[in-house]
Amino acid sequence: MQSFNQRRRPVSPIFVAGILFFGSTGLSWSQEKIGGAQTVINNVEGSLPTGSQVPVTQGDAVFLHEAVSSGADSKASLVLHDNSNVTVGPGSTIKLEDFVYSGPTQRGVVAVSITKGTLRFTAGDANKRAYTIWTPTAVIGVRGTSLRMKATPTETQVINEEGMAIVCTRQGEVSVEELRRSCKGGEEDLAVGTVEKNRSCPCTELLLPSEQATVTASEIAVTQAPAYAVSEPFIGSPKDFNVTAADLPTKKLPPAPVVPVAAEGFPVWPFLVGGALLAGGGIAAAILTEPSSSTPFFAFRVMSP
């Protein structure tokens, strides 16, 4: 478990007087530390629940209900106590909405929201149903996976890197599990290259690397993400998550291979026949020159000098 430093915040004389008057025991009054900043590039700022605006630097703690905002050329990688990793891209704002962690594989709640910008999220070691990400138009259930996304007030792009994600159109504060109750497995029916409007099931599953869901207030479209799409939140070289044909299930068959056709007027069959004869001759020669105690092929053996 990594250790992160408590950020120092300016304390007003009135607040100090209040502590002395009421006999408070310390400054941990309303701050629950849930992780810290592993990497910070340029200017990143935190808005604490108390209303304080403080810079976020490498090694600083981050707190429950804190909003973290990055400058136009800035990024930050946050590691929470469950070992989940939250990477904030340039010009982005996220909020650490909820955090209840009881240990590896145990049930808990880890919720993050992004109001604008880009985010890369890698789940930690809590139970896989613990993780939820909220955007203005989508709610995403992260199921033992890593993904990246881009959010605006009217649209969310979610790209699966590995594992599985459940993406639903947002309906207020309704959870992913509640939204899925009307699906009865129907979230698997939305294939690459399709768009669904006003469905009774407001969710879809991303099962393959590089599958992308684009979510508005009324529809979800599933496509194949271009290489390095939404790469802004990466710190370091982005990984290429291209899908190979072997990764595609039956319902998403790749295009049939194109068989080369010989140019018109140029016969190919003589070359095919000649190749077959050469191959047959090679096999026969190998048989005739193979030493054997029972077959007298001495006349055809190649003798060493």
N, C-alpha and C positions, 0 to 999 in steps of 0.2 A: 504494500500500500504506500503510495507516495505521500509525502508530507508537504503541505503548502502553507505559506505564511499568511497570517491574518493581516489584511490591509489596514494601514493606519488612516483614520479619518479625522478631520477637524472636529473638535468637540466644543460646543458653545459654553460660555460661563453659566448660562441659565440651566443647561443640561447638567453641568457639574453640580450646581446648587441643588438641583432636584435630586441627584443621587445622594448627596450628603443629607438632605432633609428627610428623604424616605428610607435611607439606610440600604440602598441597593448594593448588591454584591459584586457588580462588575459590568463590563461592556458587552457581554454576550446576550443582552436582554432580548433581542429579536432576530439575531443572525444565526442561521443554521448552516454551518459550512458543509457543502456536499461534494466538494472537489476542488480543483485548482487549474491554473493556466500553465500548461506544459510548454507551449511555444507562443510567443507574441511577436508579430511583425508590424512595426510602425505604431500607429495610434489606435488603441482599443480602449473603450470606456465602459464602465459598469454603472448602472442605475440601481442603487440598493433600495430595498423596501422602505427604508426610512426617508427616501427622497434625495439622498446624497448622490452626487455625481463624482465618481472617483476613477482615476486611470487604472487600467488592468495591465500589469507587467508580468513577465515570466516568473513563476514561483508564487504568485498571489493566489489566495483562496478565492473561490466563488461560492455564492450563497443561494439558498432556496429563494425563489421569487425574484432573483436578480435578472435584469435585462442587460445583455452584453451587445454593444454596438461597435462596428469597425469602420474606420475611415475608408475613403475611396481606394487607397493603395495599401490596405492593411488586412491582416488575417490573424486568427488566434485558434489554437488547438487546446480544448478544455478536456480534462480527464476527470470523470466523476468517480465517486467511491466504489461503484460497482464495476469499475474498469471500462465503462463505455466511453467512447471518444466522440466529442462534438467539435467539428472544425467549422469555424465561421469564416465565410468568404468576404471579399471586399464589399464595402457599402452595405452591410447586412445588419439586421437586428434580430436577436433571438431572446427568448426568455426561458429561464429554468422554472417551469411551472410547478412541478411536483416531484418529490423524491422520497420514496420509502423503500429501504433496502435492508433485508434481514440476513443476507449471505448468499453464496453461490447456489443457483437453481431454486432458491426460495421465492415464493410469491412476493411481489412488491409492486411499486408504481414508479416509473421513470417517465416523465412527460416534459417535452420541450416544444415550444412554439416558435415559428419564424414568421415575422410579419412582412419582411422584404429581404431580397438578396438571395444568397446561396448558402447551402449548408451540406456538410457531409457527416453522416452519423454511422458509427459502428457500435452495435449493441455490446453490452458487457456480459457478465456471468450470472445475472439474475434470471429468474424464470422467463422464458421467451415471450410470454404474454404480458410482461410488465411494461413493455415499451410502446409509447405513443408519441407521434409528432403531429402537431396542429399547424395548419396554414390558413389563410383567409378563405380558401375554397375547398380544402381537403383535410381529411384526418387519416393518418397512416398508422397501421399496426406493423411494427418492426418485429419480425419473427426470426430471431437468430441470424441476422444478416448485416450487411453494410449497404448503404445507399447514399445517393446525393440528390439534391433537389434545388430548384429555383422557384421563388415565390414572388408574386405580385398581388395587389388587391383583387385581381380578376382571374388569375390563372396560376396553376401550380404544375411544374414538371417534376416528376419523380423517376429516377433512373435506378434500377436494381443493379447492384454490383455482384452480389452473390447471396445465396440463401433465398429467402422468400419475404415478400412484403404484401400487405393487404391495403389497397388504396380505395377510399370511399369519398364520395362527394360530401362535403360538410353540411350538416343539418343542425345548426346551433351547437350545443355542447353534447350531443348524442355520441356515445362511444362507438368504436369499431365493432365491438361484439354485439351491441344492440342493433346496429345497422345491418349486420350480417344475418340476423334472425329471419329476415324476409327473403334471403337469397336461396337457402336450401341447396347449397352447392353451385348455384348459378353464377357465382363470381368467376368460375373457371371457363365460362362460355365466351368471354370476350377475347377474341384472338387478335394477333398482330394485324394491324391494318384495318381495324374496324372501329366504329363509333357507335355508342348506344345513347339514346335520348329517352328520358322519362321512364327508365326501367324500374320495375318493382324492386330489383336488386341494385342498390346504389354503389356497389363495390366491385372491384376486380382484383385478381391476384397477379403479382409479378413473380414468375417462377424461374426465369432464365436470366443469365447475365445480359446486360445491355437492353433489356425490355424497358420501355419508357411509357409511363402513363401521363397524359396531359389532362388536367382536371379543371373544369370551370364550374360555375354554380349549378349547371344543369346537365353536364355530360362528361363522360370519360372516353378518351381516345387512346388506344394502345398502338404503339409503333416501335420500330427498331431505332435505338438512339445512334446517331452518328458517333464515330470514334472521337473520344475526348470531349463529348458534349457535357456542358456544365462542369468544366474542370476547374473553375475558379476557386472552390474551397480546398483543393489539394494543397498540401504543403510538401514540397519536393516534387519529383517527377510523377505525373499521373500514370496510373496503370491502364494498359489497353485492355478493355473488356469486350473484345470482339467475339461474337458468337460463331461457332463453327457449325457446319451442317449436322454433325453428329450430336450436337446439343439440342437439336430441335425435335419436339415430340411429333407424333403423327398428325395432330390437328394443325400443325404449322409446318408443312412440308416445304423444303427448299425447292427452288426451281430445278426442273429435270436437267441433267447434264446434256450439253450440246455435242452430238457426235460429228466429228469433222467429215465433210463431204469432199470427195476429190473434184478437182477442177474439171469442167466439161471438156470432153475430147482427149483427156489424158487417162489411159487405162491404168488401174491400180492392181488388177488381178495378177499380172506377171510377177510383180514384186512379192505378192502374198504367196504365190506358188513357189517362187524361188526361195523365199525364206523358209517355207516348210521343208523343201528338199534339203537345204543346208542343215537345218536342225536335225532332220532324220539321219543324214550322213554323219553328223557329229556323234549321235547316239550310237550308231553302228560301229564307228571307229573305236569308241570307248569300250564297247563290249568285246571287240576282237583283240584289243591290246591288253585286256585285263588278265593278269596271270592266273592260271588255274591248274591244279594237279590232275584234273580229269579230262580237260579239253585240249587237244594238241594243236594249238594255234601258233606254234613257234615261228612259222614263216612270216607272220604278220607282226610280231613283237618288235619294238624298237630296242636295239641292243645298245648298251652303253659302251663307249670306246674304251 
